[in-house]
Amino acid sequence: MVSFMEKPYRSARRGAVIMLGILAAFAVCFCVPGKAVYAAGRDSIDSLVGGVSSVLNAPNGTAVLLINETAKELNIELGKEPEEEELPSDLVMANVKQFMNVREEPSVDAARLGLMYKDCGGHIVDQVEGWTLVQSGNVVGWCNNDYLLFGEEAAALAHSVGITYATINTDTVRIRSEENNEADIICLAPRGEIYEVVGDTDGEWINVDYEGNDGFVRSEYVDITFSIDEGETNEEIRERELAELEAKRHVNYGEYTTDADTTLLLAALIQCEAGGEPYEGQVAVAAVVMNRVRSAAYPDSIHGVIYASGQFTPALNGKVNAVYESGRIKQSCIDAANEALSGVSNVGDMTHFRRNDGRDGLVIGHHVFY
């Protein structure tokens, strides 16, 4: 996936602002005659907030000088809101219905090096008239500008289709049911575990998706990454297709008929994506997988769909494999897999779902399908 790490100065900047606030409080006490700060419940907090304004407007120039000099050293502009995070200006997005060729030279006759798919993104390396040299994942090659989006259009599409991930950056972190240290522990997450983020990433707690339900982890224990799908080299395409052929070798052919292992693989994905969802939501996730199998825009096997580049987070981070190998799969998830394999779909021909973020679509449980 094409990933953009959040700027590391965010938390440092928040700390700097807190330091400046503390300094302002001291200035209220010691630099402004006649001012005092009392710890008297909530009112004391309001006093501190108002106290910064009092210091900045105080007749005593020492307080103003102290605050301004400290702000200058911390590189903080007083009275200004922090700018919103922006995606890199060299971002480019594929503007196609299925896929586009990535070529060795800026010519339609040049050899193909790989493919970029619908909703894939990358970085601009170079440009000539009508063509852009793009790096998307491991593929680096020339793309026709007629099939690319740039600037604000690229950023808008990236924000629409991209996903924010939280990666555990320390040993064994508690995922809790609510955003406080006394809440129930729903999971002990090991280092490197990856979760989809639900909501913003600026607070003390990060809301993550855990098997379709809300989980909360303290922000200092995760690294935040914004990711979009990326292209594939010819070699990566060949390797994926060989894996799909190997998976097909174990299938008992027939309409929606497959072997027990593949059924359990589908059930493991359902558990990872919607284990905490109602049964209808579990069937819906399975139906999305089967709709992709039927679609020409995706691999034509369950194994190929589940492990396609950048599609399902639990497949990306190895959780599907862990659940599958453990054998501890909920019966409801197995039932949902069998129902979808029988041809049932409660989402029509929809091929996507994500946590319900307000976008248009069919809402089932905590997911929106589209």
NORSUL-V865075 format. One record per backbone hydrogen bond with DSSP energy under -0.5 kcal/mol. NH is the residue of the N-H (numbers start at 1). CO is the residue of the C=O. If there is no record, write none. Layout:
# NORSUL-V865075
nh->[NH | NH]
co->[CO | CO]
This chain:
# NORSUL-V865075
nh->[2 | 3 | 4 | 6 | 10 | 12 | 13 | 14 | 15 | 16 | 17 | 18 | 19 | 20 | 21 | 22 | 23 | 24 | 25 | 26 | 27 | 28 | 29 | 30 | 31 | 32 | 33 | 35 | 40 | 43 | 44 | 45 | 45 | 46 | 47 | 48 | 49 | 50 | 51 | 52 | 53 | 54 | 55 | 56 | 57 | 58 | 61 | 63 | 64 | 65 | 66 | 67 | 68 | 69 | 70 | 71 | 72 | 73 | 74 | 75 | 76 | 78 | 80 | 91 | 92 | 93 | 94 | 95 | 100 | 102 | 103 | 103 | 104 | 107 | 110 | 113 | 114 | 115 | 116 | 118 | 119 | 120 | 121 | 122 | 123 | 124 | 125 | 126 | 128 | 131 | 132 | 133 | 134 | 134 | 135 | 136 | 136 | 139 | 140 | 141 | 142 | 143 | 145 | 147 | 148 | 149 | 151 | 153 | 154 | 155 | 156 | 157 | 158 | 159 | 160 | 161 | 162 | 163 | 165 | 166 | 167 | 168 | 168 | 169 | 173 | 175 | 176 | 176 | 177 | 180 | 183 | 186 | 186 | 187 | 189 | 189 | 192 | 193 | 195 | 197 | 198 | 199 | 206 | 207 | 208 | 208 | 209 | 210 | 210 | 211 | 211 | 213 | 215 | 216 | 217 | 219 | 221 | 222 | 223 | 225 | 226 | 227 | 227 | 228 | 229 | 232 | 234 | 237 | 238 | 239 | 240 | 241 | 242 | 243 | 244 | 245 | 246 | 247 | 248 | 249 | 250 | 251 | 253 | 257 | 263 | 264 | 265 | 266 | 267 | 268 | 269 | 270 | 271 | 272 | 273 | 274 | 275 | 276 | 277 | 281 | 282 | 283 | 284 | 285 | 286 | 287 | 288 | 289 | 290 | 291 | 292 | 293 | 294 | 295 | 298 | 305 | 306 | 307 | 308 | 311 | 313 | 315 | 316 | 317 | 319 | 320 | 322 | 323 | 324 | 325 | 326 | 327 | 329 | 334 | 335 | 336 | 337 | 338 | 339 | 340 | 341 | 342 | 343 | 344 | 350 | 354 | 356 | 357 | 362 | 363 | 364 | 364 | 367 | 368 | 369 | 370]
co->[228 | 1 | 226 | 224 | 7 | 8 | 9 | 10 | 11 | 12 | 13 | 14 | 15 | 16 | 17 | 18 | 19 | 20 | 21 | 22 | 23 | 24 | 25 | 26 | 27 | 27 | 31 | 32 | 38 | 40 | 41 | 41 | 42 | 42 | 43 | 44 | 45 | 46 | 47 | 48 | 49 | 50 | 51 | 52 | 53 | 55 | 59 | 60 | 60 | 61 | 62 | 63 | 64 | 65 | 66 | 67 | 68 | 69 | 70 | 72 | 71 | 76 | 77 | 88 | 122 | 149 | 120 | 147 | 116 | 114 | 101 | 142 | 111 | 105 | 107 | 102 | 102 | 232 | 100 | 98 | 94 | 117 | 229 | 92 | 135 | 90 | 133 | 133 | 131 | 128 | 143 | 126 | 132 | 141 | 123 | 134 | 139 | 136 | 138 | 134 | 103 | 132 | 130 | 144 | 145 | 93 | 91 | 150 | 150 | 151 | 152 | 153 | 154 | 155 | 156 | 157 | 158 | 227 | 225 | 195 | 223 | 166 | 193 | 221 | 189 | 187 | 174 | 216 | 184 | 178 | 180 | 175 | 184 | 175 | 173 | 187 | 168 | 190 | 166 | 164 | 207 | 197 | 217 | 205 | 206 | 215 | 196 | 208 | 213 | 209 | 272 | 210 | 208 | 176 | 206 | 204 | 218 | 219 | 167 | 165 | 4 | 163 | 225 | 2 | 119 | 115 | 113 | 233 | 234 | 235 | 236 | 237 | 238 | 239 | 240 | 241 | 242 | 243 | 244 | 245 | 247 | 248 | 251 | 254 | 259 | 260 | 261 | 262 | 263 | 264 | 265 | 266 | 267 | 268 | 269 | 270 | 271 | 211 | 274 | 278 | 278 | 279 | 280 | 281 | 282 | 283 | 284 | 285 | 286 | 287 | 288 | 289 | 290 | 291 | 295 | 301 | 302 | 303 | 305 | 308 | 311 | 312 | 312 | 313 | 314 | 314 | 318 | 319 | 320 | 321 | 322 | 323 | 327 | 330 | 331 | 332 | 333 | 334 | 335 | 336 | 337 | 338 | 340 | 339 | 347 | 368 | 366 | 355 | 369 | 361 | 362 | 367 | 364 | 354 | 362 | 352]
